[in-house]
């Protein structure tokens, strides 16, 4: 069986960009984005300096995380090992971009779908080599079947010392470098400087808003002229490697809609889970109390769905997630969990409405409440927790790999549900018997969330990317949002107010806790995306 791969021979590469131009011409790649690009780094001090060129592109991984994360099988591995792409299926969810540890994918500004190097599969199918291989004047790019001992690439792999980018990610990349320089292959080893071509580009590419683009550039370590390095700027290696030519920054892909959706989902799952848990364990609740939790759940889950669709670059294709599912993707699993949650809750509401109309007797209505209680608790638990596994599937964002993230999500659901129900109890009769339990749930949930945050930020991180994202949150560009918004506003003050007790104090604590969750999720979602991967 054929197994295609690439070798980049850095002993021959002259940094001419012929591969970049050929790729753009072959695939009509728009301006501002690249499937193949050349990264320059320099080392040393004049006159003892050296420059290295490294071609960057998709690794065509044997265990490709982008394929696993794609919810609609738009990305797939062919029988010959090429990771190919079907743009007609792509919904623009950006899950593949977050999953790729190599920053090889981008959102095409024309089609609004993801795109990347596909090994010129259309050329390979007719016996031709990829366009970049054909045009390279130094034969620095070698392609072919790595499992065929008669091919040049197979012979080179057998006799040459080669390196790959980020082998620790376990993706088994099939792009190899001869004489690869670690300072070029590891982004933070050669920080972005202020005095090269793309350093002044603030607008990014594609669908990113100007403010997101400029902030993302700063967070990656771009030092504006006349400014000193800040807390988020990585220190260079002892050999003083410098990045002097690179592709433009792609910005933040999961923007404000994603932390907002995590927030609305926490309120929905928490409110439904708490009232039906109370019903399931025998707590005497009126129908009004159950309706309050159910309506909170339906309204905020509808907002969750709307935000998820809004975040897609091809929102008209959102039904592909349900109709063309790729079952390893947690985005698909989450979509079905949300659908089941909303469907079961809607069915309960319909049956209760029939009871109000007198179609169903009260005795049957009580049995319906008990029968639906534990399934809704289980679905609430799943709806709250699945996002942690969706984030964990993003192998490109190491900070999201924390085992504490499910606890983080569940704790925020408990806090959000308790806070929302407590505030509703001020206006809707029937929830008063739950107030004391909601107060305790709010306090314990805040403590659990704070413990999870501490674990995510301070426990030993798997790599430097995760550590830098954590530092960016608590002592970098997000430090004010974290310490003032998450810790003071969302944690310490609410805990004091919950301890004081009283309806007014707990109500204020509820408002502050809900605000703190939104502040926290904004930092947790955005900061890891600002760590450069290439």
Secondary structure, DSSP 8 states (H G I E B T S, - for coil): ---EEEEEETTT-----HHHHHHHHHHT--TT--SSEEEEEEEEETTEEEEEEEEE-----TT-HHHHH-TTS-EEE-TTS-EEE-TTT-----HHHHH-TT---EE-TTT-SEE---TTHHHHTTT---HHHHH-TT--EEEEETT-TTSHHHHHHHHS-EE-S-GGG-----EEEET--HHHHSGGGS-B-SSSGGGG--S-STT--HHHHHHHHHHTT---TT----TTS----TT--EEEE-------SS-HHHHHHHHHHHHHHHHHHHHHHHHHTT----HHHHHHHHHHHHHHHHHHHHHHHHH-TTGGGTTHHHHS--TT-HHHHHHHHHHHHHHHHHHHHHHHHHHHTTSS-HHHHHHHHHHHHHHHHHHHHHHHHHHHHHHHT-TT-GGGG-TTHHHHHHHHHHHHHHHHHHHHHTTSTT-GGGHHHHHHHHHHHHHHHHHHHHHHHHS--SSHHHHHHHHHHHTSTTHHIIIIIIIIIIIIHHHHHHHH-SHHHHHHHHHHHHHHHHHHHHHHHHHGGGS---
